Amino acid sequence: TQYIFDEDNDDSTDITWQGIIEDTVTQPGYPRISLVFGPGTTELVKDQLRSKYLQGQQYKKLQGDDLKMELPNRAERSLAQLVNLELVQDEFSRTFAEIQADTNYWADNIKITFIASDIEETFTLDSLLFDIVPINDRPRWIEIPEQDIIENDTLKFDAGAYVYDEDDTLLTFNTAIAASWTIVNGSWTVNTTGANLTISHPEYTSTGLGDTLLILPDQVWSGYAFIEIIATDEQGARDTVVFRLNVKHYPRPHLTINVVQNNAFTNFFDVIITDTLEKARNVILDIENDRIELDTLDKFTYLGHTQFQDPGNYEIEAYAAGIVGDTTVFRSIGLALARTLGRWSGS
């Protein structure tokens, strides 16, 4: 209102205001023009502006006491999703223009034309040109759920699936082991030096999905660790996320050794090895440092034949390679020659 002067009418009560928003920058998919009508604007003025600035639009008039325009309202509000102009009046009938840009929208050379119409529907107009300056948005992480792997496994992880940046496609990822915990003598021990795990390519750039981050625990290490990832855009804005990685202990083979004397031959014995946890992939038997060939009796049960010529103590070593880790069991057996106590007979 402070920018209008009318010799014949009251500048506040006799003047109505209209606005025309023109986005002069080609933005694919964005509408170019929006009309805004202030309080008191007559239907004649509305129709004149629609006819001039929204050519080609078809308007369906509804019958009834209240005459409404369906399509123009929708068209007029379309650009307002990006640049919103409101013409409001205060208690003194003064009209103010409030301009607000939508989140994450920016453009140059946006033109707003203001039209002041009096009660005779004569008008004057003036325009202003302004820019909506882009403000860089930092990357934003969403929560990364706990990740579980077993010993000697590798976590293949696409960090890009958990980060979003409104206005950047190129991001730099920096990954570090914040801390790791291991059970030592029944108690959890923390390490903050980055030990126990290795990150393949701790820094890399990405423009989308499909770039895989590899995290490798040390051989036969189990415990848990917190992994920190920093995402940085080209302007240096960043965001940090931390997630937990559980490296679960995998059971080793559990071996039992049984030595049975052969019924037919006094000096021959059978050595039976059983993996009770059924985790062995390969089993080896050594007796007095001699390799004994093994036969498979059943799943995870193995049989070896040996001969002991003299009485004494004999060392047995059984080795099993598991899916993760291995197990070695030692057993010492003492053999003595048997003798009869006397004659026996039966009937």
Buried (B, 14 or more C-beta within 10 A) or exposed (E): BEEBEBEEBEBBEBBBBBBBBBBEEEEEEBBBBBBBBBEBBEEEBBEBBBEEBBEEBEBEEEEEEEEEBEEBEEBBBBBBEBBBBEBEBEEEBEBEBEBEBEEEBBBEEBBBBBBBBBBEEEBEEEEEEBEBEEEEBBBBBEEBEEBEBBBBBEBEBEBBEBBBBEBBEEBBBBBBBEBBBBEEEEEEEEBEEBEBBBBEEBEBEBEEEEBBBEBBBBEBBBBBBBBBBBBBBBEEBBBEBBBBBEBEBBEBBBBEBEBEBEEEEEEEBBBBBBBEBEBBEEBBBBBEEEEBEBEEEEEBBBBBBBEBEEEEEBEBBBBBBBBBBBBEBEBEBEBEEEEEEEEEEEE
